[in-house]
Amino acid sequence: MKNKRNVLSCLVILLTGVIYFAVQAQQKNDTQRANFSGEWKSKESISMGGNIVCTYDDGDRMLSKTMKIAQRADFLTIEAPNSSPGAALTTSREQLAFDGKESQINHGKERGKKFTVKLSADGQTMTINSIVHLMVATPYHVDVLKQMLVYVTEVWTLSNDGRSISVQASAKSNLFVKERSWKTVFNKVN
């Protein structure tokens, strides 16, 4: 009987130790997870580097040189000021959910974008796949509009020190054959 108690006591102590170390290891992984939160500034907007500025509506985050990001466990929110000349001082807000499900922004009259977002396991990289849809004038017939789709992939990588975000982007369109690629770097302001 005494032998069974000793074995049971040892098992309880061993199990407690295993649980303790598992919890400690999990906490260390959570504290090292990257965080995109903060205020960020770049020399040019993400879209300008690829010269696809015309495919975005005023106030879209792709047109802004500055952004404020708040990251939560399963999504992040990006606030970007409207940088269009002569436009009212407004801020757009875009929520990017890490679940991989499609989200949509509708600007009316067949303009807007659909996108999905995936965060890497280590939280250092975020991939955004967008389809921007709009109506554009056809050459020599400006009164005739045609549906244009622009497929954009952005790979956001947070630096190891958390002081910069590198956005590697590429875009192609159903109206233009050539794919364009470019890189934009945002530095942390605060």
C-alpha positions as CSV (number, residue, x, y, z in Angstrom):
1,M,0.0,0.0,0.0
2,K,2.8,2.4,0.9
3,N,4.6,1.5,-2.3
4,K,1.5,2.4,-4.4
5,R,1.3,5.8,-2.6
6,N,5.0,6.5,-3.4
7,V,4.4,5.6,-7.1
8,L,1.3,7.8,-7.2
9,S,3.1,10.7,-5.5
10,C,5.9,10.4,-8.0
11,L,3.5,10.3,-10.9
12,V,1.7,13.4,-9.7
13,I,5.0,15.3,-9.3
14,L,6.2,14.2,-12.7
15,L,2.9,15.1,-14.4
16,T,3.0,18.5,-12.7
17,G,6.5,19.1,-13.9
18,V,5.6,18.1,-17.5
19,I,2.6,20.5,-17.5
20,Y,4.7,23.3,-16.0
21,F,7.4,23.1,-18.6
22,A,4.8,22.8,-21.4
23,V,3.1,26.0,-20.2
24,Q,6.5,27.8,-19.9
25,A,7.5,26.8,-23.4
26,Q,4.2,27.9,-24.9
27,Q,4.5,31.3,-23.1
28,K,8.0,31.8,-24.6
29,N,6.7,31.1,-28.1
30,D,3.8,33.6,-27.7
31,T,6.2,36.4,-26.5
32,Q,8.5,35.9,-29.5
33,R,5.6,36.0,-32.0
34,A,6.1,39.0,-34.3
35,N,3.8,42.0,-34.0
36,F,3.0,44.4,-36.9
37,S,1.5,46.9,-34.6
38,G,2.7,50.5,-34.7
39,E,2.9,53.6,-36.9
40,W,4.8,53.1,-40.1
41,K,6.1,55.4,-42.8
42,S,7.6,54.9,-46.3
43,K,9.1,57.1,-49.0
44,E,6.3,55.9,-51.4
45,S,3.1,54.1,-51.3
46,I,2.9,50.3,-52.0
47,S,1.1,50.8,-55.2
48,M,3.4,53.6,-56.5
49,G,6.4,51.3,-56.6
50,G,4.6,49.1,-59.1
51,N,2.9,52.0,-60.7
52,I,-0.5,50.5,-60.2
53,V,-1.8,53.6,-58.4
54,C,-4.6,54.0,-60.9
55,T,-6.3,50.7,-59.8
56,Y,-7.1,51.9,-56.3
57,D,-9.8,54.2,-55.1
58,D,-9.0,57.3,-53.0
59,G,-8.3,56.3,-49.4
60,D,-7.2,52.8,-50.1
61,R,-4.2,51.7,-47.9
62,M,-2.2,50.8,-51.0
63,L,-2.0,54.6,-51.9
64,S,-0.8,55.7,-48.5
65,K,2.8,56.4,-47.4
66,T,1.8,56.1,-43.7
67,M,-0.3,53.6,-41.8
68,K,-1.2,52.8,-38.3
69,I,-1.5,49.0,-37.6
70,A,-3.1,47.4,-34.5
71,Q,-2.6,43.6,-34.4
72,R,-4.8,41.2,-32.5
73,A,-4.5,37.4,-32.2
74,D,-6.5,36.6,-35.4
75,F,-6.6,39.9,-37.4
76,L,-5.0,43.3,-37.8
77,T,-6.5,46.7,-38.5
78,I,-4.8,49.2,-40.8
79,E,-5.7,52.8,-40.7
80,A,-4.4,55.0,-43.5
81,P,-4.9,58.7,-44.2
82,N,-6.4,59.6,-47.6
83,S,-3.4,60.9,-49.5
84,S,-5.2,62.2,-52.6
85,P,-4.5,65.9,-53.4
86,G,-7.4,68.1,-52.6
87,A,-9.3,65.3,-50.8
88,A,-10.9,65.8,-47.4
89,L,-8.7,64.8,-44.5
90,T,-10.1,61.3,-43.9
91,T,-8.8,57.9,-42.7
92,S,-9.6,54.6,-44.2
93,R,-9.8,51.5,-42.1
94,E,-9.2,48.0,-43.4
95,Q,-9.4,44.8,-41.3
96,L,-7.3,41.9,-42.4
97,A,-8.4,38.5,-40.9
98,F,-5.7,35.8,-40.8
99,D,-8.3,33.0,-41.4
100,G,-7.7,32.8,-45.1
101,K,-11.4,33.5,-45.8
102,E,-12.2,36.0,-48.6
103,S,-13.1,39.6,-47.5
104,Q,-14.5,42.3,-49.8
105,I,-14.4,46.1,-50.0
106,N,-17.1,47.5,-52.4
107,H,-16.6,51.0,-53.8
108,G,-19.8,50.8,-56.0
109,K,-20.2,50.8,-59.8
110,E,-18.3,47.6,-60.1
111,R,-15.2,48.9,-58.3
112,G,-13.7,47.3,-55.2
113,K,-11.5,44.5,-54.2
114,K,-11.6,41.0,-52.7
115,F,-8.8,39.7,-50.7
116,T,-7.5,36.9,-48.4
117,V,-4.8,37.0,-45.8
118,K,-2.5,34.3,-44.3
119,L,-0.1,34.8,-41.5
120,S,3.0,32.4,-41.3
121,A,3.3,30.2,-38.3
122,D,6.1,32.3,-36.8
123,G,4.1,35.5,-37.4
124,Q,7.0,37.2,-39.3
125,T,5.3,37.0,-42.7
126,M,1.8,37.9,-43.9
127,T,0.6,37.2,-47.4
128,I,-2.3,39.2,-48.9
129,N,-3.8,38.1,-52.2
130,S,-6.2,40.7,-53.8
131,I,-8.3,41.0,-56.8
132,V,-9.0,44.6,-57.6
133,H,-12.0,45.1,-59.9
134,L,-12.9,48.3,-61.7
135,M,-14.3,49.7,-64.9
136,V,-11.8,51.5,-67.3
137,A,-12.2,53.4,-70.5
138,T,-11.1,51.6,-73.6
139,P,-8.4,53.2,-75.8
140,Y,-9.9,55.6,-78.4
141,H,-13.4,55.0,-77.0
142,V,-13.4,56.7,-73.6
143,D,-17.2,56.4,-73.3
144,V,-16.9,52.6,-73.6
145,L,-16.0,51.0,-70.3
146,K,-14.4,47.6,-69.9
147,Q,-14.1,45.3,-66.8
148,M,-10.5,45.3,-65.5
149,L,-9.2,42.8,-62.9
150,V,-5.8,43.3,-61.3
151,Y,-4.4,40.4,-59.3
152,V,-2.0,41.6,-56.6
153,T,0.1,39.5,-54.2
154,E,1.8,41.3,-51.2
155,V,4.2,39.5,-49.0
156,W,4.8,41.5,-45.8
157,T,7.9,40.6,-43.8
158,L,8.6,42.1,-40.4
159,S,12.3,42.6,-39.7
160,N,13.9,40.7,-36.9
161,D,14.3,43.8,-34.8
162,G,10.6,44.8,-35.5
163,R,11.7,48.3,-36.9
164,S,10.7,47.8,-40.5
165,I,8.2,46.0,-42.8
166,S,9.3,45.0,-46.2
167,V,6.4,44.6,-48.7
168,Q,7.3,42.5,-51.8
169,A,4.4,43.0,-54.2
170,S,3.6,41.7,-57.7
171,A,0.6,42.5,-59.9
172,K,-0.8,41.4,-63.2
173,S,-4.0,42.3,-65.0
174,N,-6.5,40.7,-67.4
175,L,-5.9,43.6,-69.8
176,F,-2.1,43.7,-69.6
177,V,0.2,40.8,-70.2
178,K,3.3,41.8,-68.3
179,E,3.5,41.1,-64.5
180,R,5.1,43.8,-62.4
181,S,7.1,43.3,-59.2
182,W,8.5,45.8,-56.7
183,K,9.4,46.3,-53.0
184,T,8.3,48.9,-50.6
185,V,9.9,49.3,-47.1
186,F,8.0,50.9,-44.2
187,N,10.0,52.1,-41.1
188,K,8.5,52.3,-37.7
189,V,7.8,55.8,-36.5
190,N,7.1,55.1,-32.8
